[in-house]
Amino acid sequence: MSYSVKIRQSDVPLDVAMGDTILAAALAAGVPYPHGCQSGNCGACKSRLHAGEIEMSPYSDYALTDAEKGSGLVLACRAVPWSDCEVSWLEPDEVVAHPLRKLHCKVTALDRMTHDIIRARLSIKAGGPFNFTAGQYARVHFADLPPRDYSMANLPPDGNAGDGEIEFHIRAITGGGVSTFVQNDLKVGDDVRVVGPYGISYLRAKHTGPIVALAGGSGLAPVKSIVESALAAGAEQPIHMYFGVRAEQDVYLEDHFQNLAAKHDNFTFEIVLSEPDGDTERRTGFLVDIVGDDFTDLDGAKAYLAGPPIMVETCAGKLKDISVRNEDCHADAFYTEAEKAALNEAT
């Protein structure tokens, strides 16, 4: 048995089998439905239910608040139809539409940035041009391993000049086969397949209010791209960037961002250690507390967050407490495959 679901932005008729979600059926049918984590934790697939009945599998309060649910919003990745339905995804404030590319790349450089993060640079050999907006990600296939999603850390290309290099920051995950391969076996010259771009947590270039950029661990990659893109475009508003890591051994690219701060009076950069392993002159604690200490009212600001789920969720909550509207908070939580599996089992 299945239910018919009408998506207002699509002419593709959608039949959703009993027990399946709207998002899963849409993606299987080739509908470019906005999405991110696909596990009810990022809010990228937030949609309006215009007609019909659905049941929502468990999800994060960050992704969909009670007030939003009460107003008729649902998460397509958690929405299981119980009747014929009509839905529409929420249109972002600035829509970007880049062609989905299937790229053949080669590894040109591998740099160890920290004890557990490798920076991989890839040159595009075929399938381009690869155009994206700062903050987006791609699906990366190493050897014959399962694909993994990584955010681009480099500046997007100008115009159609998209056959350059792509930069990814890849952190070692305990028990992670793909990240272990990258850490130990990936070599310069190896072939890599890249599909993308994806994601809606990208730079809103028309925004002229303050920017708060929060990165945790390898979440520095998309935040780096966002901040560099804003500065390269001549952004004049205040841009406050925070990089949160556990200890000194996890810090990287500090000189790069300090140099940017020296060149741009409107840009500030600060490193925060949550678990310093000795005396330090840096600020310590969790990013959520640092944000609460530094700001009391961020009405009109845009916030960009990327990093571990707990960091993203707590900081997003704090930002909303200090007047950052839901539509102005753009976040990517980096879930491991084990975390995704655990979330799916919970449903």
C-alpha positions as CSV (number, residue, x, y, z in Angstrom):
1,M,0.0,0.0,0.0
2,S,1.2,3.5,-0.7
3,Y,0.0,7.1,-0.4
4,S,0.1,9.8,-3.1
5,V,2.1,12.9,-2.0
6,K,2.0,16.1,-4.0
7,I,5.1,18.3,-3.7
8,R,4.2,21.8,-4.8
9,Q,7.6,22.6,-6.3
10,S,7.8,19.4,-8.3
11,D,5.8,17.9,-11.2
12,V,7.0,14.4,-10.4
13,P,4.1,12.3,-9.0
14,L,5.2,10.7,-5.8
15,D,3.9,7.4,-4.3
16,V,5.2,6.8,-0.8
17,A,5.1,3.2,0.4
18,M,3.6,2.7,3.9
19,G,6.3,3.3,6.5
20,D,8.6,5.3,4.2
21,T,9.3,9.0,4.6
22,I,8.5,11.7,2.2
23,L,12.1,12.6,1.8
24,A,13.3,9.1,1.1
25,A,10.6,8.6,-1.6
26,A,11.3,12.0,-3.1
27,L,15.1,11.4,-3.4
28,A,14.5,7.9,-4.9
29,A,12.3,9.6,-7.5
30,G,14.9,12.1,-8.4
31,V,13.2,15.1,-6.8
32,P,15.9,17.6,-5.7
33,Y,14.3,17.9,-2.2
34,P,16.5,20.1,0.1
35,H,18.0,17.9,2.8
36,G,21.0,17.5,5.0
37,C,21.5,14.9,7.7
38,Q,18.4,12.8,6.8
39,S,18.0,11.9,10.5
40,G,15.9,14.7,11.9
41,N,18.7,16.8,13.4
42,C,19.5,19.6,11.0
43,G,16.2,21.0,9.8
44,A,17.3,21.3,6.2
45,C,14.3,19.4,4.9
46,K,11.8,21.5,6.9
47,S,8.5,21.6,5.0
48,R,4.9,22.8,5.2
49,L,2.1,20.2,5.4
50,H,-0.8,21.7,3.4
51,A,-3.1,18.7,3.4
52,G,-3.2,15.1,4.7
53,E,-1.9,13.3,7.8
54,I,1.6,12.3,8.6
55,E,3.4,10.7,11.6
56,M,6.7,12.1,12.7
57,S,9.5,9.8,13.7
58,P,11.7,11.1,16.6
59,Y,13.7,14.3,15.8
60,S,15.7,17.0,17.4
61,D,14.0,20.0,19.0
62,Y,16.7,22.1,17.3
63,A,15.6,20.9,13.8
64,L,11.9,21.6,14.5
65,T,10.6,23.5,17.5
66,D,7.2,22.9,19.1
67,A,6.1,26.3,17.8
68,E,7.1,25.4,14.2
69,K,5.3,22.1,14.5
70,G,2.2,23.8,15.8
71,S,2.2,26.1,12.8
72,G,2.1,23.2,10.4
73,L,5.7,22.5,9.7
74,V,7.2,19.1,9.4
75,L,10.6,17.4,8.6
76,A,10.4,15.5,5.4
77,C,13.0,13.1,6.6
78,R,10.8,12.1,9.5
79,A,7.4,12.5,7.9
80,V,5.7,9.2,7.3
81,P,2.3,9.7,5.5
82,W,-0.9,8.1,6.8
83,S,-3.0,9.5,3.9
84,D,-2.6,11.3,0.6
85,C,-0.7,14.5,1.3
86,E,0.4,17.8,-0.1
87,V,3.6,19.4,1.0
88,S,6.1,22.1,0.0
89,W,9.6,22.6,1.2
90,L,10.6,26.0,2.6
91,E,12.3,28.2,0.2
92,P,15.6,29.6,1.6
93,D,16.1,33.3,1.7
94,E,18.6,33.1,-1.1
95,V,18.2,30.1,-3.5
96,V,21.3,28.7,-5.1
97,A,21.1,26.2,-7.9
98,H,24.3,24.7,-9.1
99,P,24.4,21.7,-11.5
100,L,25.1,18.4,-9.8
101,R,28.4,17.2,-11.1
102,K,30.1,13.8,-11.1
103,L,33.8,14.6,-11.0
104,H,36.8,12.5,-11.7
105,C,39.6,13.9,-9.5
106,K,43.2,13.1,-8.5
107,V,44.8,13.7,-5.1
108,T,47.4,16.5,-5.5
109,A,48.3,17.1,-1.8
110,L,47.9,15.5,1.6
111,D,48.8,17.6,4.6
112,R,48.5,16.6,8.2
113,M,46.9,19.5,10.0
114,T,46.6,18.0,13.4
115,H,47.1,14.6,15.0
116,D,43.7,13.4,13.5
117,I,42.9,15.8,10.6
118,I,44.2,15.4,7.1
119,R,43.7,18.2,4.5
120,A,43.2,16.6,1.1
121,R,43.5,18.6,-2.1
122,L,42.0,17.2,-5.3
123,S,42.4,18.4,-8.9
124,I,39.4,18.1,-11.2
125,K,40.3,16.0,-14.2
126,A,36.9,15.5,-15.8
127,G,33.2,16.2,-15.1
128,G,33.5,19.9,-14.3
129,P,33.1,22.8,-14.0
130,F,32.4,22.4,-10.3
131,N,30.6,25.4,-9.0
132,F,29.3,25.7,-5.5
133,T,28.4,28.2,-2.8
134,A,30.6,28.5,0.3
135,G,29.4,26.2,3.0
136,Q,28.2,23.4,0.7
137,Y,29.4,19.8,0.7
138,A,30.1,17.0,-1.7
139,R,29.8,13.2,-1.6
140,V,33.3,11.8,-1.9
141,H,34.2,8.2,-3.0
142,F,37.7,6.9,-2.1
143,A,38.8,3.7,-3.8
144,D,35.9,1.2,-3.5
145,L,34.8,2.4,-0.1
146,P,31.3,3.7,0.7
147,P,30.9,7.5,0.0
148,R,31.2,10.1,2.7
149,D,30.1,13.7,2.9
150,Y,32.7,16.4,3.3
151,S,32.4,20.2,3.1
152,M,34.5,22.2,0.7
153,A,37.1,24.3,2.5
154,N,38.3,26.3,-0.4
155,L,36.8,29.4,-2.1
156,P,34.2,28.7,-4.7
157,P,35.5,29.3,-8.3
158,D,34.7,32.6,-10.1
159,G,32.1,32.2,-12.7
160,N,32.5,29.0,-14.7
161,A,36.2,28.6,-13.9
162,G,35.4,25.5,-11.9
163,D,38.2,23.1,-13.0
164,G,40.6,23.9,-10.2
165,E,41.2,22.2,-6.9
166,I,38.9,21.1,-4.1
167,E,40.0,21.1,-0.5
168,F,38.5,18.8,2.2
169,H,39.4,18.4,5.9
170,I,39.0,14.8,7.0
171,R,39.1,13.8,10.6
172,A,40.0,10.3,11.8
173,I,36.9,8.6,13.3
174,T,37.4,5.6,15.7
175,G,36.3,2.6,13.8
176,G,35.7,4.6,10.7
177,G,36.9,2.6,7.6
178,V,36.9,5.6,5.2
179,S,38.7,8.0,7.5
180,T,41.2,5.3,8.4
181,F,41.9,4.7,4.7
182,V,42.5,8.5,4.2
183,Q,44.8,8.7,7.2
184,N,46.9,5.6,6.3
185,D,46.5,4.6,2.7
186,L,45.4,7.5,0.5
187,K,48.3,8.7,-1.7
188,V,49.0,11.7,-4.0
189,G,48.0,10.7,-7.5
190,D,45.1,8.4,-6.4
191,D,41.8,8.7,-8.2
192,V,38.8,10.1,-6.3
193,R,35.2,10.5,-7.3
194,V,33.3,13.5,-6.1
195,V,29.6,14.2,-6.5
196,G,28.0,17.5,-5.6
197,P,27.4,20.1,-4.5
198,Y,24.8,19.5,-1.8
199,G,23.6,21.4,1.3
200,I,21.7,24.6,2.2
201,S,23.9,25.9,5.0
202,Y,25.7,28.2,2.7
203,L,26.7,31.9,2.7
204,R,23.8,34.3,2.2
205,A,25.8,36.9,0.2
206,K,23.0,39.5,0.1
207,H,22.9,39.7,3.9
208,T,24.5,42.9,5.2
209,G,24.1,42.4,9.0
210,P,26.7,41.0,11.4
211,I,28.0,37.4,10.9
212,V,28.8,35.0,13.6
213,A,30.7,31.9,12.4
214,L,31.2,29.0,14.8
215,A,33.4,26.0,13.9
216,G,34.2,22.9,15.9
217,G,37.0,20.5,14.9
218,S,36.9,19.7,11.2
219,G,33.8,21.9,11.0
220,L,36.4,24.5,10.3
221,A,36.2,23.5,6.6
222,P,32.9,25.0,5.6
223,V,33.2,28.0,8.0
224,K,36.6,28.7,6.4
225,S,35.0,28.8,3.0
226,I,32.1,31.0,4.2
227,V,34.3,33.6,6.0
228,E,36.9,33.7,3.2
229,S,34.1,34.2,0.6
230,A,32.5,37.0,2.5
231,L,35.8,38.8,2.9
232,A,36.8,38.3,-0.7
233,A,33.4,39.7,-1.8
234,G,34.2,42.9,0.2
235,A,31.8,42.3,3.1
236,E,32.0,45.3,5.4
237,Q,29.8,44.1,8.3
238,P,31.3,42.7,11.5
239,I,32.3,39.0,11.1
240,H,33.0,37.2,14.4
241,M,34.6,33.8,14.0
242,Y,35.2,31.3,16.8
243,F,37.1,28.0,16.5
244,G,36.4,25.6,19.3
245,V,38.6,22.5,19.9
246,R,39.4,20.3,22.9
247,A,43.1,21.1,23.4
248,E,46.2,22.8,21.8
249,Q,47.0,19.8,19.7
250,D,43.7,20.2,17.8
251,V,44.4,23.8,16.7
252,Y,45.2,24.4,13.1
253,L,45.3,27.2,10.5
254,E,45.6,29.8,13.3
255,D,48.2,31.9,11.4
256,H,46.0,31.9,8.3
257,F,43.0,33.4,10.2
258,Q,45.1,35.8,12.2
259,N,46.5,37.1,9.0
260,L,43.0,37.6,7.7
261,A,42.1,39.5,10.9
262,A,45.2,41.7,10.4
263,K,44.0,42.6,6.9
264,H,40.3,43.1,7.6
265,D,39.3,45.4,10.4
266,N,35.8,44.0,10.5
267,F,36.9,40.4,11.1
268,T,37.8,38.9,14.5
269,F,39.0,35.4,15.1
270,E,39.3,33.6,18.4
271,I,40.3,30.0,19.5
272,V,38.5,28.4,22.4
273,L,39.8,25.3,24.2
274,S,37.2,23.2,26.0
275,E,39.7,20.8,27.7
276,P,43.1,22.5,27.8
277,D,45.9,20.1,28.8
278,G,47.8,22.8,30.8
279,D,48.0,26.4,31.5
280,T,46.9,28.6,28.6
281,E,46.3,32.2,27.7
282,R,43.5,31.2,25.4
283,R,39.8,31.4,26.4
284,T,38.5,28.1,27.8
285,G,35.2,26.5,28.0
286,F,32.4,25.6,25.6
287,L,31.5,27.7,22.6
288,V,27.9,28.0,23.8
289,D,29.1,29.8,27.0
290,I,31.6,32.0,25.1
291,V,28.8,33.2,22.8
292,G,26.6,33.8,25.7
293,D,29.3,35.9,27.4
294,D,30.2,37.9,24.3
295,F,26.8,38.8,23.0
296,T,23.4,39.8,24.5
297,D,21.5,40.7,21.3
298,L,22.2,39.5,17.8
299,D,19.0,40.5,16.2
300,G,19.7,41.0,12.5
301,A,22.8,38.7,12.5
302,K,23.4,35.6,10.4
303,A,25.0,32.7,12.1
304,Y,26.9,29.8,10.4
305,L,27.7,26.7,12.5
306,A,29.6,23.5,11.7
307,G,31.0,20.8,13.9
308,P,30.0,18.1,16.4
309,P,26.2,17.7,16.9
310,I,26.3,18.7,20.6
311,M,28.2,21.9,19.8
312,V,25.9,22.8,16.9
313,E,22.7,22.1,18.9
314,T,23.7,24.0,22.1
315,C,25.1,27.0,20.2
316,A,22.1,27.2,18.0
317,G,19.9,27.2,21.1
318,K,21.9,30.0,22.6
319,L,21.9,32.1,19.5
320,K,18.1,31.9,19.4
321,D,18.0,33.0,23.0
322,I,19.9,36.2,21.9
323,S,17.6,37.0,19.1
324,V,19.0,35.2,16.1
325,R,15.9,34.1,14.2
326,N,15.5,30.5,13.0
327,E,15.8,31.5,9.4
328,D,19.1,33.3,10.1
329,C,20.8,30.3,11.8
330,H,22.5,28.0,9.2
331,A,24.0,24.9,10.6
332,D,25.7,21.6,9.6
333,A,26.1,19.0,12.4
334,F,28.8,16.5,11.5
335,Y,27.4,13.0,12.4
336,T,29.6,10.0,12.2
337,E,28.1,6.9,10.5
338,A,27.8,5.3,13.9
339,E,25.8,8.3,15.2
340,K,23.6,8.1,12.1
341,A,23.0,4.4,12.7
342,A,22.1,5.0,16.3
343,L,19.6,7.7,15.4
344,N,18.0,5.5,12.8
345,E,17.7,2.6,15.4
346,A,16.0,5.0,17.8
347,T,13.2,5.5,15.3
